[in-house]
C-alpha cells in the first residue's frame, strides 16, 4: 500500500511545511514496511478438517454408517444369542505353615511364612495337573478328561497373600460348584500328603475357608456388556467406513464435494429425469413440470448477474469438467427458460470439437459457427430462430481441425461483441475443461463461468485441476449447477401438487400412467 500525497511547489516548503513533509514521509515508510511484512506472511494452504467438515462427511454417508451399525450390532446380538450359557463359582483356600513344634519361636514362624510365600506361587499351576484333576474326574464321574477339565478352571494367588482362589465355569451351576470344591479338596490332599512329608508332618496345610456355592446368575454371555460393545463398535466402524469411503471416492457425490473444491455458489440443481432426454427443452415440452421449475430457478439466479460493462447483455459461459456431464442439456434449457420470460436470448454452440446443440433440439446443424469463423458465411446466414421470436441459436456446424484457433480469432471476438449489443442474454456452450479451456476465451470478454457438475460422474481430481487453473488465470468459477442432483422429497411433493393442479386432464393421465 502506498500513501498518496499531493505534489507541492518548492515555494511552499517553509520550515513548518518541511517538518510536516518529513513526518508524512516517515509515516509512509512505516505503512509500507507493515504492508510488506503482511504480504510476506505465509498463508496456510489448508487448515485441516474441522468439526463442521467431519459432520458434513458423516451426514453425506449416513446410509453407510447406518448399514454398518446395523450389521455390526446384528452380528454381536447373534453371537451373544448363540453363545452357550455358563455359570462360574469360586472356592478359596488358605495356606498355613505346619510347624512340628507347637511352641515355635518367632524366627521359626517367620521362616515358615517365607517358605509358604515361596511355595504358594506354584499352586495355580499345580492345581491344573493330572495328579490333582484325575481324582476329581473319578470321584464326580465327569464325562471329561483332566486336560479338558483344566480349561474350565482358573486358579489365582493374589499377590503377597497365602490365599488360593479356584474358579470353575460350567454349563450346569451345580456341577460348577461340585467341581470347584472337588478341585480344592484334591489340591489340599496333594499338597499335604504327596508334595511334602506325609500326614501331620506336612510343612504346608491348605484349608478351605470359602467353599463354592451354587451360582444363581449366569456368568456368560454378558448381554449388557456385549450390547454396549456392539453399539460402540458399530458406531466407530461405521464412522471409519464413512471416512474411508469419502477418501476413496473419486467422483462428486454431494454438493459439499463441490463446495469443498470450488469457491462459488450453487445457483441451481437439476434432478435426473427422463424428460431431459427429449428433443426439446422442458419449458417447451413440459412447462408445468417440476424439472422446468428447476431451470426457471436458475434463470432467476442468472438475472442477478452483472451485465458486461458497456452493455445490457449478460454473457453466460457454460462448461463442465469432463464429458457427458450434461452441459449442453443445461445450456439449451437455460436458454429456453430465459427466452420464456421475454428477453432476447442467443445460444451459441461453441463446442466445435463435439457439437451437440443442433442434435439436442433437432434443428439443422449443417451450417453454423465454423462457417462464420472461417469466412465462409455471415452470421445472418447461420443463425436460426427457435420456439419463440426472441430465442436465436447459432449451431456449431461441421467439426473444424483448428477449433482453438477459430474460437480465439478476432472474428469470434467481433461476433460476440456485436451480439452483446443486440441481445439481453448470450449463452455459450463450450467444450469440457479437461478437453480445452475454450471457456476462458469468452470470459475475457466479460462472461460469467457456470460450471456444470454431474453427481456420480464429475471427477474430483478434474475439478481440482480446473479450479486451480482458473484461479491462476484470475478467472474463477462464478456459479455451479448440480446435474442429477438428489431429489428433495418435500420440495418435489409441493411441486407435484402445483403441477397436478395446473395440468390438463391429458397431462394428468400421462403422469399417472408413468407413475
GUGULO-244371 format. One record per residue (C-alpha): residue number from 1; residue in three letters; x, y, z. Coordinates in steps of 0.2 Angstrom, whole numbers, padded with zeros to 4 digits, always signed. Layout:
! GUGULO-244371
SITE   seq   type       x       y       z
SITE   NUM    ALA       X       Y       Z
...
! end
This chain:
! GUGULO-244371
SITE   seq   type       x       y       z
SITE     1    UNK   +0000   +0000   +0000
SITE     2    UNK   +0007   +0017   -0005
SITE     3    UNK   +0002   +0034   +0003
SITE     4    UNK   -0004   +0046   -0010
SITE     5    UNK   +0002   +0064   -0007
SITE     6    UNK   -0001   +0080   -0017
SITE     7    UNK   +0014   +0087   -0025
SITE     8    UNK   +0019   +0104   -0018
SITE     9    UNK   +0028   +0118   -0026
SITE    10    UNK   +0045   +0121   -0019
SITE    11    UNK   +0040   +0139   -0014
SITE    12    UNK   +0028   +0131   -0001
SITE    13    UNK   +0042   +0122   +0008
SITE    14    UNK   +0044   +0133   +0023
SITE    15    UNK   +0051   +0127   +0040
SITE    16    UNK   +0034   +0121   +0046
SITE    17    UNK   +0029   +0113   +0030
SITE    18    UNK   +0046   +0104   +0029
SITE    19    UNK   +0043   +0096   +0046
SITE    20    UNK   +0026   +0091   +0040
SITE    21    UNK   +0033   +0084   +0024
SITE    22    UNK   +0046   +0074   +0034
SITE    23    UNK   +0033   +0067   +0046
SITE    24    UNK   +0022   +0061   +0031
SITE    25    UNK   +0037   +0053   +0023
SITE    26    UNK   +0041   +0043   +0039
SITE    27    UNK   +0023   +0038   +0041
SITE    28    UNK   +0023   +0032   +0023
SITE    29    UNK   +0038   +0021   +0026
SITE    30    UNK   +0031   +0013   +0041
SITE    31    UNK   +0015   +0009   +0032
SITE    32    UNK   +0025   +0002   +0018
SITE    33    UNK   +0036   -0009   +0029
SITE    34    UNK   +0020   -0016   +0038
SITE    35    UNK   +0012   -0020   +0021
SITE    36    UNK   +0027   -0029   +0015
SITE    37    UNK   +0028   -0039   +0031
SITE    38    UNK   +0010   -0043   +0030
SITE    39    UNK   +0011   -0049   +0012
SITE    40    UNK   +0026   -0060   +0016
SITE    41    UNK   +0017   -0069   +0029
SITE    42    UNK   +0013   -0086   +0023
SITE    43    UNK   -0005   -0091   +0022
SITE    44    UNK   -0008   -0109   +0027
SITE    45    UNK   -0014   -0119   +0012
SITE    46    UNK   -0026   -0130   +0022
SITE    47    UNK   -0032   -0128   +0040
SITE    48    UNK   -0036   -0147   +0041
SITE    49    UNK   -0053   -0155   +0044
SITE    50    UNK   -0065   -0145   +0056
SITE    51    UNK   -0079   -0152   +0066
SITE    52    UNK   -0091   -0145   +0053
SITE    53    UNK   -0081   -0154   +0039
SITE    54    UNK   -0082   -0170   +0049
SITE    55    UNK   -0101   -0168   +0052
SITE    56    UNK   -0104   -0164   +0034
SITE    57    UNK   -0095   -0180   +0029
SITE    58    UNK   -0105   -0191   +0041
SITE    59    UNK   -0121   -0183   +0035
SITE    60    UNK   -0116   -0187   +0017
SITE    61    UNK   -0113   -0205   +0021
SITE    62    UNK   -0126   -0208   +0034
SITE    63    UNK   -0133   -0223   +0025
SITE    64    UNK   -0116   -0231   +0025
SITE    65    UNK   -0115   -0228   +0044
SITE    66    UNK   -0132   -0234   +0047
SITE    67    UNK   -0130   -0250   +0037
SITE    68    UNK   -0113   -0254   +0046
SITE    69    UNK   -0120   -0250   +0063
SITE    70    UNK   -0135   -0262   +0060
SITE    71    UNK   -0124   -0276   +0053
SITE    72    UNK   -0111   -0275   +0067
SITE    73    UNK   -0124   -0274   +0081
SITE    74    UNK   -0134   -0288   +0072
SITE    75    UNK   -0118   -0299   +0072
SITE    76    UNK   -0115   -0295   +0090
SITE    77    UNK   -0133   -0300   +0095
SITE    78    UNK   -0132   -0316   +0085
SITE    79    UNK   -0116   -0321   +0093
SITE    80    UNK   -0122   -0317   +0110
SITE    81    UNK   -0138   -0327   +0107
SITE    82    UNK   -0129   -0342   +0101
SITE    83    UNK   -0115   -0342   +0114
SITE    84    UNK   -0118   -0356   +0127
SITE    85    UNK   -0124   -0351   +0144
SITE    86    UNK   -0111   -0354   +0158
SITE    87    UNK   -0110   -0352   +0177
SITE    88    UNK   -0095   -0348   +0187
SITE    89    UNK   -0092   -0351   +0205
SITE    90    UNK   -0076   -0349   +0216
SITE    91    UNK   -0069   -0358   +0231
SITE    92    UNK   -0055   -0351   +0242
SITE    93    UNK   -0041   -0359   +0251
SITE    94    UNK   -0028   -0353   +0264
SITE    95    UNK   -0011   -0360   +0266
SITE    96    UNK   -0003   -0361   +0283
SITE    97    UNK   +0014   -0367   +0289
SITE    98    UNK   +0013   -0383   +0299
SITE    99    UNK   +0026   -0382   +0312
SITE   100    UNK   +0032   -0398   +0321
SITE   101    UNK   +0035   -0389   +0337
SITE   102    UNK   +0019   -0381   +0344
SITE   103    UNK   +0030   -0368   +0354
SITE   104    UNK   +0039   -0362   +0338
SITE   105    UNK   +0048   -0346   +0341
SITE   106    UNK   +0045   -0330   +0331
SITE   107    UNK   +0061   -0334   +0320
SITE   108    UNK   +0054   -0351   +0315
SITE   109    UNK   +0037   -0344   +0312
SITE   110    UNK   +0045   -0330   +0300
SITE   111    UNK   +0054   -0344   +0291
SITE   112    UNK   +0038   -0354   +0289
SITE   113    UNK   +0029   -0339   +0282
SITE   114    UNK   +0043   -0335   +0270
SITE   115    UNK   +0043   -0354   +0265
SITE   116    UNK   +0024   -0353   +0261
SITE   117    UNK   +0025   -0337   +0251
SITE   118    UNK   +0039   -0346   +0240
SITE   119    UNK   +0029   -0362   +0238
SITE   120    UNK   +0011   -0355   +0235
SITE   121    UNK   +0016   -0346   +0219
SITE   122    UNK   +0017   -0363   +0211
SITE   123    UNK   +0000   -0369   +0217
SITE   124    UNK   -0010   -0362   +0202
SITE   125    UNK   -0001   -0372   +0190
SITE   126    UNK   -0001   -0387   +0202
SITE   127    UNK   -0020   -0386   +0203
SITE   128    UNK   -0021   -0390   +0184
SITE   129    UNK   -0011   -0405   +0184
SITE   130    UNK   -0017   -0423   +0181
SITE   131    UNK   -0012   -0428   +0199
SITE   132    UNK   -0025   -0415   +0206
SITE   133    UNK   -0039   -0416   +0192
SITE   134    UNK   -0039   -0435   +0189
SITE   135    UNK   -0046   -0439   +0207
SITE   136    UNK   -0059   -0426   +0204
SITE   137    UNK   -0065   -0433   +0187
SITE   138    UNK   -0066   -0451   +0195
SITE   139    UNK   -0075   -0445   +0211
SITE   140    UNK   -0088   -0435   +0202
SITE   141    UNK   -0089   -0447   +0187
SITE   142    UNK   -0087   -0432   +0175
SITE   143    UNK   -0088   -0436   +0156
SITE   144    UNK   -0072   -0427   +0153
SITE   145    UNK   -0053   -0428   +0154
SITE   146    UNK   -0041   -0419   +0166
SITE   147    UNK   -0035   -0409   +0151
SITE   148    UNK   -0052   -0403   +0146
SITE   149    UNK   -0057   -0400   +0164
SITE   150    UNK   -0041   -0389   +0166
SITE   151    UNK   -0049   -0377   +0153
SITE   152    UNK   -0064   -0374   +0164
SITE   153    UNK   -0053   -0369   +0179
SITE   154    UNK   -0045   -0353   +0183
SITE   155    UNK   -0033   -0353   +0198
SITE   156    UNK   -0025   -0337   +0205
SITE   157    UNK   -0014   -0332   +0220
SITE   158    UNK   -0017   -0314   +0225
SITE   159    UNK   +0000   -0305   +0226
SITE   160    UNK   +0008   -0306   +0243
SITE   161    UNK   -0006   -0317   +0251
SITE   162    UNK   -0007   -0335   +0256
SITE   163    UNK   -0024   -0337   +0248
SITE   164    UNK   -0028   -0348   +0233
SITE   165    UNK   -0044   -0345   +0223
SITE   166    UNK   -0051   -0358   +0212
SITE   167    UNK   -0064   -0353   +0199
SITE   168    UNK   -0074   -0366   +0189
SITE   169    UNK   -0085   -0362   +0174
SITE   170    UNK   -0098   -0375   +0168
SITE   171    UNK   -0115   -0375   +0159
SITE   172    UNK   -0123   -0383   +0175
SITE   173    UNK   -0122   -0372   +0191
SITE   174    UNK   -0122   -0387   +0202
SITE   175    UNK   -0108   -0396   +0193
SITE   176    UNK   -0098   -0380   +0193
SITE   177    UNK   -0099   -0379   +0212
SITE   178    UNK   -0095   -0398   +0214
SITE   179    UNK   -0080   -0397   +0203
SITE   180    UNK   -0073   -0381   +0212
SITE   181    UNK   -0075   -0389   +0229
SITE   182    UNK   -0068   -0406   +0222
SITE   183    UNK   -0053   -0397   +0215
SITE   184    UNK   -0050   -0388   +0231
SITE   185    UNK   -0050   -0404   +0241
SITE   186    UNK   -0039   -0413   +0229
SITE   187    UNK   -0026   -0399   +0229
SITE   188    UNK   -0026   -0399   +0248
SITE   189    UNK   -0024   -0418   +0248
SITE   190    UNK   -0009   -0417   +0236
SITE   191    UNK   +0000   -0403   +0245
SITE   192    UNK   -0002   -0411   +0262
SITE   193    UNK   +0000   -0430   +0258
SITE   194    UNK   +0011   -0431   +0242
SITE   195    UNK   +0020   -0415   +0239
SITE   196    UNK   +0028   -0414   +0256
SITE   197    UNK   +0031   -0425   +0271
SITE   198    UNK   +0016   -0436   +0273
SITE   199    UNK   +0002   -0434   +0286
SITE   200    UNK   +0003   -0422   +0300
SITE   201    UNK   +0021   -0419   +0297
SITE   202    UNK   +0017   -0409   +0280
SITE   203    UNK   +0026   -0392   +0280
SITE   204    UNK   +0011   -0384   +0272
SITE   205    UNK   -0008   -0385   +0276
SITE   206    UNK   -0021   -0380   +0264
SITE   207    UNK   -0038   -0376   +0272
SITE   208    UNK   -0054   -0372   +0263
SITE   209    UNK   -0060   -0355   +0270
SITE   210    UNK   -0074   -0352   +0257
SITE   211    UNK   -0082   -0366   +0249
SITE   212    UNK   -0090   -0364   +0232
SITE   213    UNK   -0109   -0360   +0232
SITE   214    UNK   -0121   -0365   +0218
SITE   215    UNK   -0122   -0349   +0207
SITE   216    UNK   -0139   -0342   +0203
SITE   217    UNK   -0134   -0330   +0189
SITE   218    UNK   -0125   -0334   +0173
SITE   219    UNK   -0108   -0328   +0170
SITE   220    UNK   -0109   -0328   +0151
SITE   221    UNK   -0115   -0322   +0139
SITE   222    UNK   -0115   -0305   +0147
SITE   223    UNK   -0129   -0297   +0137
SITE   224    UNK   -0127   -0279   +0144
SITE   225    UNK   -0108   -0279   +0140
SITE   226    UNK   -0110   -0287   +0123
SITE   227    UNK   -0124   -0275   +0118
SITE   228    UNK   -0113   -0260   +0123
SITE   229    UNK   -0098   -0266   +0114
SITE   230    UNK   -0109   -0269   +0098
SITE   231    UNK   -0116   -0252   +0099
SITE   232    UNK   -0100   -0243   +0102
SITE   233    UNK   -0091   -0255   +0089
SITE   234    UNK   -0105   -0252   +0076
SITE   235    UNK   -0103   -0233   +0078
SITE   236    UNK   -0085   -0232   +0077
SITE   237    UNK   -0083   -0244   +0062
SITE   238    UNK   -0097   -0235   +0054
SITE   239    UNK   -0089   -0218   +0056
SITE   240    UNK   -0072   -0226   +0050
SITE   241    UNK   -0081   -0234   +0035
SITE   242    UNK   -0089   -0217   +0030
SITE   243    UNK   -0072   -0208   +0031
SITE   244    UNK   -0064   -0221   +0021
SITE   245    UNK   -0077   -0221   +0008
SITE   246    UNK   -0076   -0202   +0007
SITE   247    UNK   -0057   -0203   +0005
SITE   248    UNK   -0058   -0216   -0008
SITE   249    UNK   -0072   -0208   -0018
SITE   250    UNK   -0066   -0201   -0034
SITE   251    UNK   -0082   -0194   -0040
SITE   252    UNK   -0093   -0180   -0034
SITE   253    UNK   -0107   -0187   -0023
SITE   254    UNK   -0114   -0172   -0014
SITE   255    UNK   -0114   -0154   -0015
SITE   256    UNK   -0102   -0152   -0001
SITE   257    UNK   -0089   -0161   -0013
SITE   258    UNK   -0091   -0147   -0025
SITE   259    UNK   -0091   -0133   -0012
SITE   260    UNK   -0075   -0140   -0004
SITE   261    UNK   -0066   -0138   -0021
SITE   262    UNK   -0074   -0124   -0030
SITE   263    UNK   -0076   -0107   -0021
SITE   264    UNK   -0093   -0102   -0030
SITE   265    UNK   -0111   -0103   -0025
SITE   266    UNK   -0123   -0116   -0032
SITE   267    UNK   -0135   -0107   -0042
SITE   268    UNK   -0146   -0122   -0047
SITE   269    UNK   -0150   -0140   -0045
SITE   270    UNK   -0157   -0151   -0059
SITE   271    UNK   -0163   -0169   -0054
SITE   272    UNK   -0162   -0183   -0065
SITE   273    UNK   -0177   -0185   -0076
SITE   274    UNK   -0181   -0194   -0092
SITE   275    UNK   -0189   -0178   -0099
SITE   276    UNK   -0172   -0171   -0101
SITE   277    UNK   -0168   -0184   -0114
SITE   278    UNK   -0182   -0177   -0126
SITE   279    UNK   -0178   -0167   -0142
SITE   280    UNK   -0185   -0150   -0135
SITE   281    UNK   -0181   -0140   -0119
SITE   282    UNK   -0193   -0145   -0104
SITE   283    UNK   -0200   -0127   -0103
SITE   284    UNK   -0206   -0131   -0120
SITE   285    UNK   -0212   -0149   -0119
SITE   286    UNK   -0217   -0149   -0100
SITE   287    UNK   -0219   -0131   -0095
SITE   288    UNK   -0228   -0136   -0079
SITE   289    UNK   -0216   -0150   -0073
SITE   290    UNK   -0205   -0148   -0058
SITE   291    UNK   -0190   -0150   -0069
SITE   292    UNK   -0195   -0135   -0078
SITE   293    UNK   -0196   -0125   -0062
SITE   294    UNK   -0178   -0130   -0058
SITE   295    UNK   -0172   -0121   -0074
SITE   296    UNK   -0183   -0106   -0070
SITE   297    UNK   -0175   -0105   -0053
SITE   298    UNK   -0158   -0105   -0062
SITE   299    UNK   -0165   -0091   -0074
SITE   300    UNK   -0169   -0081   -0059
SITE   301    UNK   -0152   -0083   -0051
SITE   302    UNK   -0144   -0078   -0068
SITE   303    UNK   -0154   -0062   -0069
SITE   304    UNK   -0144   -0056   -0054
SITE   305    UNK   -0128   -0057   -0063
SITE   306    UNK   -0119   -0041   -0069
SITE   307    UNK   -0121   -0037   -0087
SITE   308    UNK   -0105   -0035   -0097
SITE   309    UNK   -0098   -0017   -0095
SITE   310    UNK   -0104   -0005   -0108
SITE   311    UNK   -0119   -0016   -0112
SITE   312    UNK   -0136   -0023   -0105
SITE   313    UNK   -0131   -0040   -0110
SITE   314    UNK   -0126   -0055   -0098
SITE   315    UNK   -0114   -0066   -0106
SITE   316    UNK   -0115   -0084   -0098
SITE   317    UNK   -0102   -0096   -0102
SITE   318    UNK   -0107   -0114   -0098
SITE   319    UNK   -0094   -0128   -0097
SITE   320    UNK   -0090   -0144   -0087
SITE   321    UNK   -0075   -0153   -0080
SITE   322    UNK   -0077   -0168   -0091
SITE   323    UNK   -0088   -0175   -0105
SITE   324    UNK   -0105   -0182   -0103
SITE   325    UNK   -0110   -0171   -0088
SITE   326    UNK   -0125   -0163   -0096
SITE   327    UNK   -0118   -0146   -0100
SITE   328    UNK   -0127   -0145   -0117
SITE   329    UNK   -0143   -0150   -0110
SITE   330    UNK   -0141   -0137   -0096
SITE   331    UNK   -0137   -0124   -0109
SITE   332    UNK   -0152   -0127   -0120
SITE   333    UNK   -0164   -0127   -0106
SITE   334    UNK   -0157   -0112   -0098
SITE   335    UNK   -0158   -0103   -0115
SITE   336    UNK   -0177   -0108   -0117
SITE   337    UNK   -0181   -0103   -0099
SITE   338    UNK   -0173   -0086   -0101
SITE   339    UNK   -0182   -0083   -0118
SITE   340    UNK   -0199   -0089   -0110
SITE   341    UNK   -0199   -0073   -0099
SITE   342    UNK   -0197   -0061   -0114
SITE   343    UNK   -0178   -0056   -0115
SITE   344    UNK   -0169   -0058   -0132
SITE   345    UNK   -0158   -0073   -0130
SITE   346    UNK   -0144   -0080   -0141
SITE   347    UNK   -0137   -0098   -0139
SITE   348    UNK   -0121   -0102   -0147
SITE   349    UNK   -0114   -0119   -0148
SITE   350    UNK   -0095   -0116   -0146
SITE   351    UNK   -0090   -0134   -0143
SITE   352    UNK   -0083   -0136   -0160
SITE   353    UNK   -0075   -0152   -0155
SITE   354    UNK   -0091   -0161   -0151
SITE   355    UNK   -0106   -0151   -0157
SITE   356    UNK   -0122   -0156   -0148
SITE   357    UNK   -0134   -0142   -0148
SITE   358    UNK   -0142   -0144   -0165
SITE   359    UNK   -0144   -0163   -0162
SITE   360    UNK   -0151   -0160   -0145
SITE   361    UNK   -0166   -0149   -0151
SITE   362    UNK   -0167   -0157   -0168
SITE   363    UNK   -0163   -0142   -0179
SITE   364    UNK   -0152   -0141   -0195
SITE   365    UNK   -0134   -0140   -0189
SITE   366    UNK   -0125   -0142   -0206
SITE   367    UNK   -0121   -0123   -0206
SITE   368    UNK   -0115   -0114   -0191
SITE   369    UNK   -0101   -0105   -0181
SITE   370    UNK   -0087   -0114   -0190
SITE   371    UNK   -0093   -0107   -0207
SITE   372    UNK   -0094   -0089   -0199
SITE   373    UNK   -0076   -0090   -0191
SITE   374    UNK   -0068   -0097   -0207
SITE   375    UNK   -0076   -0083   -0218
SITE   376    UNK   -0087   -0095   -0227
SITE   377    UNK   -0104   -0087   -0221
SITE   378    UNK   -0111   -0072   -0212
SITE   379    UNK   -0119   -0073   -0195
SITE   380    UNK   -0136   -0070   -0203
SITE   381    UNK   -0134   -0085   -0214
SITE   382    UNK   -0132   -0097   -0200
SITE   383    UNK   -0142   -0090   -0186
SITE   384    UNK   -0159   -0099   -0183
SITE   385    UNK   -0175   -0094   -0173
SITE   386    UNK   -0181   -0107   -0161
SITE   387    UNK   -0198   -0109   -0152
SITE   388    UNK   -0200   -0090   -0149
SITE   389    UNK   -0196   -0075   -0159
SITE   390    UNK   -0184   -0069   -0146
SITE   391    UNK   -0174   -0085   -0145
SITE   392    UNK   -0160   -0087   -0158
SITE   393    UNK   -0147   -0101   -0160
SITE   394    UNK   -0130   -0102   -0169
SITE   395    UNK   -0126   -0121   -0171
SITE   396    UNK   -0108   -0126   -0172
SITE   397    UNK   -0108   -0133   -0189
SITE   398    UNK   -0095   -0146   -0195
SITE   399    UNK   -0080   -0150   -0184
SITE   400    UNK   -0065   -0140   -0189
SITE   401    UNK   -0047   -0146   -0187
SITE   402    UNK   -0042   -0130   -0178
SITE   403    UNK   -0056   -0127   -0166
SITE   404    UNK   -0045   -0117   -0153
SITE   405    UNK   -0038   -0105   -0167
SITE   406    UNK   -0056   -0101   -0174
SITE   407    UNK   -0063   -0098   -0156
SITE   408    UNK   -0048   -0087   -0152
SITE   409    UNK   -0049   -0077   -0168
SITE   410    UNK   -0054   -0059   -0170
SITE   411    UNK   -0070   -0064   -0179
SITE   412    UNK   -0076   -0073   -0164
SITE   413    UNK   -0072   -0058   -0153
SITE   414    UNK   -0082   -0047   -0165
SITE   415    UNK   -0096   -0059   -0166
SITE   416    UNK   -0099   -0059   -0148
SITE   417    UNK   -0096   -0040   -0146
SITE   418    UNK   -0109   -0037   -0159
SITE   419    UNK   -0121   -0049   -0152
SITE   420    UNK   -0120   -0041   -0135
SITE   421    UNK   -0127   -0025   -0142
SITE   422    UNK   -0142   -0035   -0149
SITE   423    UNK   -0146   -0047   -0135
SITE   424    UNK   -0150   -0047   -0117
SITE   425    UNK   -0143   -0064   -0114
SITE   426    UNK   -0129   -0074   -0123
SITE   427    UNK   -0127   -0092   -0118
SITE   428    UNK   -0111   -0100   -0124
SITE   429    UNK   -0110   -0119   -0123
SITE   430    UNK   -0091   -0123   -0123
SITE   431    UNK   -0080   -0139   -0123
SITE   432    UNK   -0077   -0148   -0106
SITE   433    UNK   -0062   -0140   -0097
SITE   434    UNK   -0052   -0156   -0097
SITE   435    UNK   -0053   -0156   -0116
SITE   436    UNK   -0049   -0137   -0119
SITE   437    UNK   -0050   -0121   -0109
SITE   438    UNK   -0061   -0113   -0123
SITE   439    UNK   -0072   -0106   -0109
SITE   440    UNK   -0058   -0094   -0104
SITE   441    UNK   -0058   -0085   -0121
SITE   442    UNK   -0076   -0079   -0118
SITE   443    UNK   -0073   -0075   -0100
SITE   444    UNK   -0060   -0062   -0106
SITE   445    UNK   -0075   -0053   -0114
SITE   446    UNK   -0083   -0051   -0098
SITE   447    UNK   -0093   -0068   -0097
SITE   448    UNK   -0098   -0077   -0081
SITE   449    UNK   -0092   -0095   -0080
SITE   450    UNK   -0106   -0108   -0074
SITE   451    UNK   -0098   -0125   -0071
SITE   452    UNK   -0110   -0140   -0073
SITE   453    UNK   -0106   -0154   -0061
SITE   454    UNK   -0114   -0171   -0063
SITE   455    UNK   -0117   -0181   -0047
SITE   456    UNK   -0108   -0198   -0049
SITE   457    UNK   -0100   -0193   -0064
SITE   458    UNK   -0088   -0177   -0061
SITE   459    UNK   -0071   -0182   -0055
SITE   460    UNK   -0064   -0173   -0040
SITE   461    UNK   -0047   -0173   -0047
SITE   462    UNK   -0053   -0165   -0063
SITE   463    UNK   -0062   -0152   -0054
SITE   464    UNK   -0047   -0148   -0043
SITE   465    UNK   -0036   -0146   -0058
SITE   466    UNK   -0048   -0134   -0066
SITE   467    UNK   -0052   -0124   -0051
SITE   468    UNK   -0033   -0121   -0048
SITE   469    UNK   -0030   -0117   -0067
SITE   470    UNK   -0044   -0104   -0067
SITE   471    UNK   -0038   -0097   -0050
SITE   472    UNK   -0021   -0095   -0058
SITE   473    UNK   -0028   -0085   -0073
SITE   474    UNK   -0039   -0075   -0060
SITE   475    UNK   -0055   -0081   -0069
SITE   476    UNK   -0063   -0091   -0055
SITE   477    UNK   -0079   -0100   -0057
SITE   478    UNK   -0094   -0089   -0055
SITE   479    UNK   -0108   -0102   -0051
SITE   480    UNK   -0111   -0121   -0051
SITE   481    UNK   -0125   -0130   -0057
SITE   482    UNK   -0128   -0148   -0050
SITE   483    UNK   -0134   -0160   -0063
SITE   484    UNK   -0143   -0176   -0057
SITE   485    UNK   -0144   -0169   -0040
SITE   486    UNK   -0153   -0178   -0026
SITE   487    UNK   -0171   -0176   -0025
SITE   488    UNK   -0178   -0165   -0011
SITE   489    UNK   -0194   -0175   -0007
SITE   490    UNK   -0203   -0162   +0001
SITE   491    UNK   -0200   -0149   -0012
SITE   492    UNK   -0205   -0162   -0025
SITE   493    UNK   -0221   -0166   -0017
SITE   494    UNK   -0225   -0147   -0017
SITE   495    UNK   -0220   -0146   -0035
SITE   496    UNK   -0231   -0161   -0040
SITE   497    UNK   -0245   -0153   -0031
SITE   498    UNK   -0245   -0137   -0041
SITE   499    UNK   -0241   -0147   -0057
SITE   500    UNK   -0256   -0159   -0055
SITE   501    UNK   -0267   -0144   -0050
SITE   502    UNK   -0262   -0134   -0066
SITE   503    UNK   -0260   -0149   -0078
SITE   504    UNK   -0273   -0153   -0091
SITE   505    UNK   -0283   -0169   -0090
SITE   506    UNK   -0272   -0177   -0104
SITE   507    UNK   -0256   -0172   -0094
SITE   508    UNK   -0263   -0179   -0078
SITE   509    UNK   -0267   -0196   -0087
SITE   510    UNK   -0250   -0196   -0094
SITE   511    UNK   -0241   -0193   -0077
SITE   512    UNK   -0252   -0206   -0069
SITE   513    UNK   -0248   -0219   -0082
SITE   514    UNK   -0229   -0215   -0080
SITE   515    UNK   -0230   -0217   -0061
! end
